[in-house]
Amino acid sequence: MKKIETSNAPAAIGPYSQGIRSGNLVFTSGQLPVDPESGMTAEGIEAQAEQSCKNVRAVLEREGLSLDKVVKTTCYLADMNDFALFNQVYSRYFTSYPARSCIAVKELPMKALCEIEAIAEGE
């Protein structure tokens, strides 16, 4: 098992890793829509979905993987009314259409509107 760390995604805000490689699988922690440079979240679901997707991509790229290697995502939305707009952004990044669960939650850390975690298959 190998811990994944990159400055191209937000640092963990608790006792966890940005990601873990175990054999040929890479597991990302939930990626909030936090800009890794500013530490801030953008306004609105579209901008936040975009940033969460970029953060997942950054963790995978640290291990030499692309979003096309993702086999499963779990997406969390603070408001299921954002589902359609979230999907519009998500579909531009996850073009291989991995398996997915999308769950409405009461609240996310940092008052975020979305969070995405992924499992990817590596080499």
Disulfide bonds with the S-S distance in Angstrom:
none
